[in-house]
């Protein structure tokens, strides 16, 4: 989803204008594919190179201010919903354009890629790769846009954040949903053919691709080599997988935005920021298993308390097992009204769902301790 592709054409624009933009993007992707060798494709290095091409200058241009200028005053949910639908539309258009060039010969060529010249990608494989890199870049940028719109900080120079974006944009779970539901997305009469083709020799060839590249090729390989239904199937699958990717990214980043919002509120309202961290961790560790949302909340709480209150608790950072007695001592030493700590404890307890019996016990003890101070 490039700046031009998503923002220069109105969401309700005519088909000809949209198709022209997609063709321009495909031409750019053809140039990218021309720079790949057969080894780049087989090794999965094409994906590494695409990451640099797709996200390098894009992240410098597309930030919160970028969207504010275009959608000032519009709630993030509304903008995200529109961009997901637009991306799915462009994915479908591209699927129709690419599928027109697909044939059984393309699938056969993929299987024999290892015998190709080390300097040249066969034309049939290049046809497939234009489709793959177009959809890959579209979905990667869509996920990034959604993170920006929900104001979830991502530093793509940080390997951890980059991998997080990749996981969200191309989640295996989402791919499994797409494959499991694929039969419902194509006509009943061709479902057996799709299933047989997808489990055949072409998929076997795709298994040689590593990790992300392998998954992305598997998701796209079904669109080729099936006579008659190639074009409509490519259109449906491109649109469907892009919708799934967008909705998954929305669910993940919207939830993280919710957790960040809670952390910001607790930090801003806290009169005892250091003790708040201890209370929050005590409530979380009341259960042996730490939920993802709880770990996320704690991470942002620590960051916000450091940035806004200039408090860094090295002892808490080194802690393995938290001793409730130490928390009680800290509360006893705190001056004034401790209602902010009780409020923090209550909100931390429900961040990942219903409050367990163990956490209810901790909350009850906290109320008693705070009333005695």
N, C-alpha and C positions, 0 to 999 in steps of 0.2 A: 504494500500500500504506500505508494510514493506520494509526495506532496502534490504533484500535478494530478496524479490519478484520482486521489480522493477529494481534492479541494478545488480544482479548477473546473470541474464539471458538477453542476447542481444535482442534488439527489434525485430530483424529478426530471432530469434532462432527457433528451431524446436518445433513441437507440444509436443513431448514426454518430452522435458526438461521443457517446460512451465507447462505442466500438473503435472509434478513431484513437481514443486515449489508450485503450487496451492494446491496439496494434502498435502504438508508439512504445509502450512498455515491452511488448514482445520483441520488438526490434532491438531494444537495449539488452534484453536477455539473450538474444541470439549472439550479440557481440561478446557477451560474457562467456557463453558456452564455447565460442570459437577459441577462447583462450585456455580451454581445458584440454588435457590429454586423457587418453583412455585410462592411464594410471590414476589420474585425479579422480575419475569417476569410480573406479574399482576400489580405491583406497578410502574413499569418503572425503578426501581432501577438498573436493568441490564444495562441500558444505562449509568448511573452515574459510575458504576463499569468499564464499557468498556472504558469510557473516560480516567480513570486513567491508565488502562492497555495499551490503544492504544497510548497515547500521552506522558506518563511519561518519559521514557528513550529515546523515539524517538526524542523529541525536543532537547535533549542534543546532539544527534548525527547529526541530519539533520539541518544544517544551511547554510548560504551563502557559506562558505568555502567548505562545503561538495559537493555542486553542482559545484563549481569552479574547484575542483580537477577532476571531471568527465566530465565536459562540458566546459572546459576553452576556452574562445573566442567565444562561440556559443551564439547568441542573446537569450534572455529569451523567446521570443515568440516561437522560434523553439523548445526549450527544453520543454516548457509547452505543446505544441501541441503533441510532442512525448509521453510525460508521460500520457496525457489524453487518447491517443489511446492505450497505453500499459495497462493502468488500465481497460479500457473498454474490452480489450481482456481477461484479467484475470478474470474479472467479468463474462464474457460469459462462460469461461471454468468452473468456479465454479458453475454457474447456471446449466450447463449440469450435473455436478457431483451430485449436491444436488437434482435436480429434479428426478433423477433416483430412489430416495428413497421416493419421495412424493406419497401420495395416498389420497383418500377420508377419510381414517381413520385418517390422520394427522389433517385435518380440523375439523373433529368431536371431536378429543381429545382437540383441542384448546378451543372449546366451553365449554368443561366440566372441564377446568383447575382448576376452583375453588374447585372441589371435590378431587383434587389430594392430596397425602400426603404432609404435609408442608415441608418435608425434601427431597422429590424426585421429579424431573421433569420427566414426562412420556417420554418414548423413542421417541414417535411421535413428541412431542413438541420440544425435543432436536434436532431432525432432522431439523425442521424449524429454530430454533434459531441459529444453526451453520451457516446456509445460511444468516440469518439476520445480525449476528454480523460480519461475513466475509465482506459483502458488506458495512456495516456501517463503519467498520474500514478502509476499502479500500478508501471509498469516503471522510472520515474525513481526512485521511493522504494525499490524493490527494489535497484537498483544502489547507491544510497547506503547502504542497510542493509548490503550485502555489504562495501562499503569499510570501514564502521565495524567490522564483525565481524572483519575481517582487520587492523584497526588501521592502515589506510592513511590518513594525514592528508589531509583535504580541507577547504579553507576556501572555502566557496561565495560569500564576499564577494570572492574573488579571481577575476577573469574567466578566468584560465587554468585554475583548478581547476574552475570551473563548466563550462567548455567540455569539459574532460576527462570530467566526469560525463556530460554529454550525449552525447559521442562513444561512451562505453562503453554507456550505456543504449540508445541508438538507432543503433548502428553501421551504416553503410551496408553493410559487409561482412556483418553478421548479417542485414540485410534482404535482401541478394542471396541468401544461403543459403536464407532463408525462401521467396523467390519461386522459386528454382531447385528447391526440394524440395516446393513446394506441390502439384504434381501427385500426389506420392506420399501426400499427406495427405488427399486427397478421393477419393471413389469413382471407379473407372475410367470408368464410363459418362458422368460429367459433366465429365471433364477437358477434352475439346475445347471444351465450353461455357464453362468457366472461362477457358481460354486466350483464346478469342475475345472474351469480355466484357472481360477485363483489358486487352486491347490496343485496345479500341474508344474510342468518343467520351467515355465517362466518364473514362477515364485521361487523355485529352486535356485535359479541363477541369481535372483535378488538377494538370497541369503548370504551371498559372499560379501555384501556391502556391510560395513561396520556400523554399529550403534545407530546414530541419528540418520545417517545417509541410508542405511538399510531400511529403517522404518519408513522414511519418506518415499523411497522407491517402491516399497511394497504397497504403500497406500495409493500410488499412482499407476502401478503396472497393470492393474485390472482393466484400465480404460482402453488398453490397446489390444489388437489382435482378435477382437470379437467382431466378426462381420455384422453388418446392418445396424447393430445397436450401439456401435462405438461412439457416435456423436451424442445421442441423447444420454447415454450412460455417463460420458465424460462431463457433460453439462450438469447433470444431477449430482454426481459425486464431488465435483469441484465446489459447487454451491453448498452441498450438505456438509462436507468436511470443514469448509471455511466457517459456516454457521456454528458447527460444534466447537471449533477452535476459538471463535469469538465469544461464545457463551461461556466456555470454560474459563477463558481469561477474565471475563467479566465477573464470574463467580469468585475466582481466586483473588483478584485485585480489589474487588468491592469489599470482600470480607477483610482483607488486610487494611483497607481504608477505614473500615468500621473499628478494627482493633486500634489503629493509630489514633483515631478520634477519641476513643476511650482513654488511651494513654495520655494524650494531650490534655484532656479534661482533668484527669487525676493530677497531672503535674502542675497545671495552672492553679488548681484549687488547694493544693497541699500546703499546709503550714509547717509540715514536718517531713520534708522530702526524703531524707535519709531513712527515717523510721518507716516511711511508706514502702520503701523497697523491701525492707525486712518483713513487714506485714504481708505484702503481696506474695513474697516468696514462701512465707509460712503457710499461707492459704493454698498456694499451688502445690506445695510439697505434702499437703495433708493426704494426697493420693500418691501412690508409688509411680503411676504412669502420668507423664506430663503431656497434655494435649498440645497439638501444633499451635492452636490459637493462644494458649497460655504461654508457651515459649516465645511466641511472637510478641505478645503483650509485654512480657518481662524485658525482652530485648529493646523495645521502644521506650519503655519506662526508664530503663537505665540510661539510654541515649538522651532522653528529654531532661531527666534530672541533672545529668552532666552538663548539657548545653544551656539550660535555663536557670539552674540553681547552683551551678559550679560545684556540684557534689559528686565525688568519685569515691566509692566505698570499696577499697581494695580487699578488705576482710570478707565482704559478701562475695566478691568475685572469686576468691580462693576457697569458698566454703564448699564442703562435700555434703555433710549432713547438717541440717539446721536444727538447733536446739531451742525448743519453745521457751525455755527458761531465759535464754539470752534476749529473746524478743520481749519478754515480760520486763526484764531489767531495763531495756531501752525505753519502753513505754513509761515505766515508773520515773525515769529521769527526765522525760519530756515535760515542758511547762505548758500550762494553758489548756484550752479545749482540744480534745482529741477526736472530735466528731469527724474530722476529715479523714482520719485513719480508718474509722469504722465504715465510712462511705466507700473508701478505697477497697477495703476487704470485701464488702458486699458486691461491688462491681467486678472485682477480680474473680470472685467465686462463680459468677454466672457467665463469664466471657466465652466459655466453651460449651455451655448448656446447663442442664439442671444441676442444682447443688446436691452433692452426695451427703450421706450421713456423716462421714468423717469431717467434711468441711463444715457442716452445720455445727458440729461439736467445737471446732476451732473458732468459728464465728461467735458462738455463745460465750466461750472463754474470753475472747477479745472484748466483747461488750462488758463483761464483768470487770476485766482489768482496766478498761478505759474509764469506767464509772468511778473506780476507786482512786483514780489519779486526781 
